Amino acid sequence: MKESLVSDETFKRVIIAGVVLVVGTCLVSQAVMQMNFSGKRDLPVDFSDQLPGNNTDVAFPDGLPPFISSAGAYYPEKAIFNVGLALGGILVSLLGVEMFLRSRKSLTAIGATNWRHFANLVQAIAAIVMGFSLVMLTRYPFNTSVVIHIIYAMNIFYGSLIWMVANTVARAPLDSEVSWRGHSITRVRWLLFAAGIISFQLMTGLIATGNVAVSAIFEWTLTFSAEISMLTIIPAIGIISSAKSAEGEDE
């Protein structure tokens, strides 16, 4: 098996491009949606034909809430949403595969435990699932395919949390000497994971209590947590800690 697919410099560019595409697409498509060029943003969305047994309820009677996926319903914002997230999803999948190859080689070199290798495999699978789901999310907009859309959205939410924790565990012995502004990069990753899981709990809890618009805020914070966590890979590219440091981390 290859040790890596691309050079260090190219890998950095892939990470940055992936984050810029996902975050940029979310922000720009949301801004265009809020401008309501199509005139459809404030129209009610009726899910009665998609949700059997709930034929009298109409969701979002006061217009689309600021969920990220809301920008994938109508044009022109839909065009930005579809292209940006599809390309971003492909790059996220490639990132997971590249991380697996690089970490696999480094973990083997320092004699890391099987637990670290397993975590590395999990992060790769999570990244691939996230990337695939981002692509498929653009094919099934929530206003026409709400059930399938929610399934892929949940894949992304759970996948991002699993990726954050698995990558942190796998890379801990390798990145023990890496820091950002004086803070351990591993500690930064754990803090981002904590922010992500708290955001997810608040998002789902607020939806369950009917606070849809407020819950959208925490969808955004979860997304930012995951994307920033991906950026923490950059200062660690090409860095391998000594076996002594790794053994100390494993203990």
C-alpha positions in Angstrom: 0.0 0.0 0.0 1.2 3.5 -0.8 2.5 5.7 2.0 0.7 8.7 0.7 -1.1 9.9 -2.4 0.2 13.4 -2.6 3.2 15.5 -1.5 3.1 17.5 1.8 2.5 20.8 -0.1 -0.3 19.3 -2.2 -1.9 17.8 0.9 -2.0 21.2 2.6 -3.7 22.7 -0.4 -6.3 19.8 -0.4 -7.1 20.5 3.2 -7.4 24.2 2.7 -9.4 23.8 -0.5 -11.8 21.3 1.2 -12.4 23.6 4.2 -12.8 26.7 2.0 -15.2 24.9 -0.3 -17.5 23.6 2.5 -17.4 26.7 4.7 -17.5 29.1 1.8 -20.3 27.3 0.1 -22.4 27.3 3.3 -21.8 31.0 4.0 -22.3 32.3 0.4 -25.4 30.1 -0.4 -26.9 31.1 3.0 -26.3 34.8 2.2 -27.9 34.5 -1.2 -30.9 32.6 0.3 -31.4 35.4 2.9 -31.5 37.9 0.0 -34.5 35.9 -1.4 -33.8 36.6 -5.0 -36.2 33.8 -6.0 -39.0 35.1 -3.9 -39.6 31.6 -2.5 -37.8 31.8 0.8 -40.8 33.0 2.7 -43.3 30.5 1.2 -44.4 27.6 3.4 -42.9 24.2 2.8 -45.5 21.4 2.8 -44.2 17.9 3.8 -47.6 16.3 3.9 -47.0 14.2 0.8 -43.6 13.0 2.1 -44.6 12.2 5.7 -47.5 9.7 5.8 -49.8 10.1 8.8 -49.0 13.8 9.2 -51.1 15.1 6.4 -52.3 18.3 8.0 -49.0 19.8 9.2 -47.1 22.4 7.2 -43.5 23.0 8.3 -41.7 26.4 8.2 -44.9 28.5 7.7 -42.8 31.7 8.1 -40.1 30.9 5.6 -37.0 28.8 5.6 -35.0 28.8 8.8 -31.2 29.5 8.6 -30.2 25.8 8.4 -27.3 25.1 6.1 -29.5 22.8 4.0 -32.1 25.5 3.5 -29.9 27.0 0.8 -30.2 23.8 -1.2 -33.9 24.2 -1.9 -34.3 26.9 -4.5 -32.2 28.6 -7.2 -30.0 30.7 -7.4 -28.5 29.7 -4.0 -29.1 26.0 -4.8 -26.6 26.2 -7.7 -23.9 27.4 -5.3 -24.9 24.8 -2.6 -24.8 21.9 -5.0 -21.5 22.6 -6.8 -19.6 23.7 -3.6 -20.7 20.8 -1.3 -20.3 18.2 -4.0 -16.7 19.2 -4.7 -16.0 19.7 -1.0 -17.4 16.2 -0.3 -14.9 14.7 -2.7 -12.0 16.5 -1.1 -13.1 15.4 2.4 -13.1 11.8 1.3 -9.6 12.1 -0.2 -8.4 13.8 3.0 -9.5 10.8 5.1 -7.7 8.3 2.8 -4.5 10.4 2.8 -4.6 10.7 6.6 -5.0 7.0 6.8 -2.0 6.3 4.7 0.2 8.8 6.4 -0.8 7.9 9.9 -0.6 4.2 9.2 3.1 4.5 8.2 4.0 6.7 11.1 2.1 4.7 13.7 3.8 1.5 12.5 7.2 3.2 12.6 6.8 4.2 16.3 5.3 0.8 17.3 1.9 2.3 18.3 -0.8 0.1 19.8 -3.5 -1.6 17.7 -6.0 0.8 19.3 -4.3 3.7 17.5 -4.3 1.9 14.2 -8.0 1.1 14.7 -8.8 4.7 15.4 -6.9 5.7 12.2 -9.1 3.3 10.2 -12.2 4.7 11.8 -11.3 8.3 10.9 -10.8 7.2 7.2 -14.2 5.5 7.1 -15.9 8.5 8.8 -14.3 10.9 6.3 -15.4 8.8 3.3 -19.0 8.6 4.7 -19.0 12.3 5.3 -17.7 13.1 1.9 -20.2 10.8 0.1 -23.1 12.1 2.2 -22.1 15.7 1.3 -22.3 14.8 -2.4 -25.6 13.0 -1.9 -27.1 15.8 0.1 -27.1 17.9 -3.0 -29.0 15.3 -4.9 -31.8 15.1 -2.3 -32.9 18.6 -1.2 -35.0 18.6 1.9 -38.0 20.3 0.3 -38.5 17.4 -2.1 -36.8 14.4 -0.4 -36.9 15.2 3.3 -36.5 11.7 4.7 -33.5 10.8 2.6 -32.0 14.3 3.1 -32.2 13.9 6.9 -30.5 10.5 6.7 -27.5 12.0 4.8 -27.5 15.0 7.0 -27.3 12.8 10.1 -24.5 10.8 8.4 -22.6 14.1 8.1 -23.2 15.1 11.7 -22.3 11.8 13.3 -19.5 11.3 10.8 -17.9 14.6 11.7 -18.0 13.8 15.4 -16.6 10.3 14.9 -13.9 11.7 12.6 -12.8 14.3 15.2 -12.5 11.9 18.0 -10.9 9.1 16.0 -8.4 11.4 14.3 -7.5 12.9 17.7 -6.9 9.4 19.2 -5.0 8.1 16.2 -2.7 11.1 15.9 -2.0 11.8 19.6 1.4 10.0 19.9 2.5 11.4 16.5 1.5 15.0 17.2 2.5 15.2 20.9 5.1 17.9 20.1 2.9 19.9 17.8 1.4 23.1 19.2 -0.7 26.0 18.0 0.0 29.4 19.7 1.4 27.5 22.7 -1.4 25.1 23.0 -1.0 21.3 22.4 -2.7 20.5 19.1 -4.2 17.4 20.6 -5.8 19.5 23.3 -7.1 21.9 20.7 -8.7 18.9 18.9 -10.3 17.6 22.1 -11.8 21.1 22.7 -13.1 21.2 19.2 -14.7 17.8 19.6 -16.3 18.9 22.9 -17.7 22.0 21.1 -19.0 19.8 18.3 -20.8 17.3 20.5 -22.3 20.0 22.7 -23.5 21.8 19.5 -25.1 18.5 18.3 -26.9 17.9 21.5 -28.3 21.5 21.6 -29.3 21.3 17.9 -31.3 18.1 18.3 -32.7 19.1 21.6 -34.0 22.4 20.3 -35.5 20.8 17.3 -37.4 18.4 19.5 -38.8 21.3 21.5 -39.9 23.2 18.4 -37.2 25.9 18.5 -36.2 25.3 14.9 -34.6 28.6 14.1 -32.5 28.6 17.3 -31.3 25.0 16.7 -29.9 26.1 13.3 -27.3 28.2 15.1 -25.8 25.1 16.7 -25.8 23.3 13.3 -23.4 26.0 12.2 -21.2 25.7 15.3 -20.9 22.0 14.8 -19.9 22.5 11.2 -17.3 25.1 12.1 -15.9 22.8 14.9 -15.4 20.0 12.4 -13.8 22.2 9.7 -11.4 23.9 12.1 -10.5 20.4 13.4 -9.5 19.5 9.8 -7.2 22.6 9.7 -5.3 21.3 12.8 -3.8 18.7 10.5 -1.8 21.3 8.6 0.8 22.1 11.4 1.3 18.4 11.9 2.0 17.4 8.3 5.3 15.6 8.1 5.9 15.6 11.8 6.5 12.3 13.6 7.2 12.2 17.3 9.9 10.0 18.7 9.0 6.5 19.9 9.7 7.6 23.5 7.2 10.4 23.2 4.6 8.0 21.7 5.1 5.5 24.5 4.6 8.1 27.1 1.3 9.2 25.4 0.1 5.6 25.2 0.7 4.9 28.9 
